[in-house]
């Protein structure tokens, strides 16, 4: 694949988590999260988005979101569980994105707020007006920002993306 072809990335905030007395990294999904995660997969499939690679935080709630979402996709992508996505800043997530192989055209990143929302804000240089309006109302659990970027993953930096869609299950 040419590095000149646009790439698509989906930034997904994990589904709604519960608050049991466990370390934050081990928090499971709440009942609502277990219902919303498959809806996110349904939406991706309905939009024709088929990630070739999923980068998923190692936290229990992100892994569970992925486990419930992936059966809805037409094809299971390669999955990398990435410690650096847990509690990551937008800059730290960009560093991970810069390591994605250039043969990946569609990427799904499953992480946490405030990192996912911050990353979507930082990467968005331009946007479809409706998508920007929906994202400006907040980035709730199970929400997804879909961005396109030109060039290689190594060239992803602030302002390099175009927000083309934003979806949330209860919006």
N, C-alpha and C positions, 0 to 999 in steps of 0.2 A: 504494500500500500504506500502511496506517495504521502510524504509529510505535508504536501500542499492541500490535501483533501481535508475538509472540516471534520472534526471529531465531536462526538456528543458525550457529555457526562451528565449523570443524574446524581444529585446530592440529596440523600435521604436521611432525614432525622428518624432515629429509631421510633418504634411504636410506643405507646403509653406504658410506662413502667410502674411497678408497684413499689411500696416503701417498707418492706419488712426490715427487721433489725439484722441486716447483713452488710458487709462492706459494699460501698457504692458499686464497685466493679462487678459484684455478683447479684445485683438487683434484677429480678425476673420481670417479665411483662405482667401488667395488670390484665384483667378480663377484657377491658376495652382494647388494649393493645393486641391481644390475641385475635380479636375480631377485625381490627383495622389492618394488620399486616397483610393478610390475604387480599384485602381490597386494594392495597398499594400494588401488589403483583398483578391483579386484574387490570388496573389502570395502565401499568406499563405495557402489558400484552395488548390492550386495546389501542394503544398509541403506536404499536409496531416497534417498540423499543426493546431490543434484544441485546443486553450487554454481553460483551465477550469476556469481560473480566469484572469481578466484584471485589472491591477492597472493603473489608468489614472490620470494624473495631473488635477487639477481643472481649469486650464486656458482655455479660450474659444477655442483657436486653437487646443488644445489636445482633448477636448470634441467633437469638430466638426470633427476632424480626425477620432475619434472612431465611431461617428454616421454614417459617410460615408463608413467606412471600414467594420463594423460588418455585414451588409446585405450580404456581399460576403461569409461569413463563413457558413459552414453547420449547425452549432449549436451556439446559442448565449451563451457566457460564463457569469458567475457571474461577475459583474463590481463593483469595488470600486473606487470612486473618492477620490484621496488622496492629500490633501493640501501639504504634505511634499515633493511631487515630483516636485512642481513648484520651479524653480531656485535652484535645489538641486545639491550638490556636489556628486561625486561617493560614498564617505563615508556615506553621508546621505541617498542615495538610498540603499546602502547595509543594513543599519539599517532597512529600510522598508522591504527589501527582507527577512531579518532574522525573520520577524514576520509572513511570509506566512505559513499557515497550512501545515503540512506534507502530507496531503492527496491530495494536488495539485501536479500533475505531470507536467502539461504544463502551463506556465505563460506568459502573455503578459504585458509589461510595456511600457506605452506611456508617453514620457517626452520630455525634451528640451536639446539642446546643450548649453554649453559644457558638461553637465552632462551625457547624453546618450553615447556620444563618449568616454568620460573619463571613464565611468563605463565599457564599452566594453573593452577598453585598460587594465584597472586595473584587471578585472576578467579573462582575457585571459591568461591562463598559457601555453596552447598549442593550435594549430590551424591547420586546413586544409590549406595547402599552398595557394590554389586559393582564399579561403575566406579571409585569412590574407592580400593577395595582394590587393583585392578589397577594404577592409576596410582601408588599409593604404593610399589609394588615397583620402580619405575623408569620412565624414559621413553627406551627404546632407539631406535635408528635405525628409521625407517619407522613409528614409533608415532604414533597419533592420539588426541587428546582431543577429544570432541565436546561442546560447551557450547551452552546456550541462554541468551539474554539478552533482557530485556524493554526496550522503549523504543527509542530511536534509537541508531545507532552512536556518536553524539556523547556519549551517556550511559554508554558502557562505561567502567567504572572498577573498581578492586579490589573484590572481593566481589560484583560485579553478575551473575555467571554461575552457571548450574547445570550441573555435570558430569553428562551423561546417558549417556555411553558412553566407554570407553577400549579401544583395540585396538592390538595389536602382533603382527607376523607370527610371532614365535617364542615367544609367551607361552602 
